[in-house]
Amino acid sequence: HIQRYTEKVGIINTTLPWDGMKILQRVDFLEKQARSFINARASIDDENYKRDARHFYDDLRASWERALEEIAFAHVVMRHRDYINAKEIMRVSALTAEDCRSWQRNFQRCCDLIAGHDGSRGRNRAMPEPGDLLKDVQALDGWVRDLKERQKAVP
């Protein structure tokens, strides 16, 4: 994609911007980010780590939304698109009640930790450690891969 900076225009970047990434690309990006937190945690003070982790959960939450649209709904219905892709509607039938509960549980976890919500001063909630961030990304990866595999079996 082509980037634009304050002083420069037309800088070519070989990677996709966040909004252009498909779900597995986002998972890969987030896994790498979580692993970098693991390596850097000892040198990051708690306040800066908390800020970084909150933004991580912003991206993870957005990725759960993308997974719902891209995988669970199999691109049948997409935000801001003028049509419904009825050819893929049978793939939606692979979605189970447990998939829905898992999605809701993981999405809510992200909502509880994102930067977009002002945390209570009284609770002063600790952020999950980097290993937990990695587990949360892996939960998304497993959810996506499992559902995609079951969708292959749908006629």
C-alpha positions in Angstrom: 0.0 0.0 0.0 1.0 3.6 -0.4 1.5 5.7 2.7 1.4 9.3 3.3 3.3 11.2 5.9 3.2 14.9 6.9 6.2 15.8 4.8 6.2 12.9 2.3 3.7 11.3 0.0 3.9 8.1 -2.0 5.9 5.9 0.3 5.5 2.3 -0.7 4.9 -0.2 2.1 5.0 -3.9 1.2 2.6 -4.9 4.0 -1.1 -4.3 4.1 -2.5 -1.7 6.5 -4.4 -3.1 9.5 -7.9 -2.4 8.0 -6.9 -4.3 4.8 -5.6 -7.4 6.6 -7.6 -10.7 6.5 -8.2 -12.4 9.8 -5.2 -14.8 9.6 -2.9 -12.0 8.7 -4.2 -10.1 11.8 -3.7 -13.2 14.0 -0.1 -13.5 12.7 0.5 -9.8 13.4 -1.0 -10.0 16.9 1.0 -13.2 17.8 4.2 -11.5 16.8 3.3 -8.5 18.9 2.4 -10.7 21.9 5.7 -12.5 21.6 7.6 -9.1 21.5 5.8 -8.2 24.7 7.1 -11.4 26.3 10.7 -10.5 25.3 10.4 -6.9 26.4 8.2 -7.2 29.5 11.2 -7.0 32.0 12.2 -3.7 30.5 8.8 -2.1 30.3 7.4 -0.3 33.4 3.9 -1.2 34.5 2.2 2.0 33.2 3.6 1.8 29.7 2.9 -2.0 29.5 -0.6 -1.3 30.6 -1.1 1.2 27.8 0.5 -1.1 25.2 -1.6 -4.1 26.4 -4.8 -2.0 26.2 -4.1 -1.1 22.6 -3.3 -4.7 21.9 -6.8 -5.7 23.2 -8.3 -2.9 21.0 -6.8 -4.7 18.0 -7.7 -8.2 19.3 -11.3 -7.0 19.8 -11.5 -5.6 16.2 -10.1 -9.0 15.0 -12.8 -10.9 16.7 -15.3 -8.7 14.9 -13.5 -9.3 11.6 -13.6 -13.1 12.3 -17.3 -13.0 12.8 -17.8 -11.2 9.5 -15.1 -13.1 7.5 -15.3 -16.6 8.9 -18.6 -17.2 10.8 -20.7 -15.3 8.3 -18.5 -16.5 5.5 -18.6 -13.0 3.8 -22.3 -13.6 3.2 -23.1 -10.3 5.0 -20.4 -7.6 5.2 -20.5 -4.2 6.6 -21.0 -1.4 4.0 -21.5 -3.8 1.1 -24.5 -3.3 -1.1 -25.3 -7.0 -1.6 -25.6 -10.3 0.2 -23.4 -13.1 -1.1 -26.0 -15.9 -1.0 -23.6 -18.4 -2.7 -21.8 -19.0 0.6 -24.8 -19.0 3.0 -24.6 -22.8 3.7 -21.1 -22.2 5.3 -22.9 -20.2 8.0 -24.6 -23.5 9.1 -21.3 -24.8 10.5 -21.6 -22.2 13.3 -22.5 -23.9 16.6 -23.9 -22.6 19.9 -20.5 -23.3 21.5 -18.8 -21.2 18.7 -21.2 -18.3 19.7 -20.5 -18.7 23.4 -16.7 -18.8 22.8 -16.9 -15.7 20.5 -19.0 -13.8 23.1 -16.6 -14.8 26.0 -13.5 -13.8 24.1 -15.0 -10.6 22.7 -16.1 -9.6 26.2 -12.7 -10.2 27.6 -11.3 -7.8 25.1 -14.0 -5.2 25.8 -13.1 -5.4 29.5 -9.5 -4.6 28.7 -9.5 -2.1 25.8 -8.2 1.5 26.0 -11.6 2.8 24.9 -13.1 2.3 28.4 -12.0 4.3 31.4 -11.0 1.9 34.1 -12.1 2.3 37.7 -9.5 4.0 39.9 -10.7 2.0 42.8 -10.1 -1.4 41.1 -6.8 -0.5 39.5 -7.1 -3.7 37.5 -3.8 -5.3 36.5 -3.4 -6.2 32.8 -2.9 -9.8 31.8 0.8 -10.6 31.3 2.3 -11.2 27.8 1.8 -14.9 28.0 -1.9 -14.4 28.5 -2.0 -12.0 25.6 -0.5 -14.7 23.4 -3.1 -17.3 24.7 -5.9 -14.8 23.9 -4.6 -14.5 20.3 -4.2 -18.3 20.1 -7.9 -18.6 21.2 -8.9 -16.5 18.2 -6.6 -18.5 15.9 -8.1 -21.8 17.1 -11.7 -20.5 16.8 -11.0 -19.3 13.2 -9.2 -22.5 12.1 -11.7 -24.9 13.7 -14.7 -23.1 12.1 -13.0 -22.9 8.7 -12.3 -26.6 8.8 -15.9 -27.5 9.7 -17.1 -25.2 6.9 -15.1 -27.2 4.4 -17.4 -30.2 5.2 -20.6 -28.2 4.4 -22.0 -29.2 1.0 
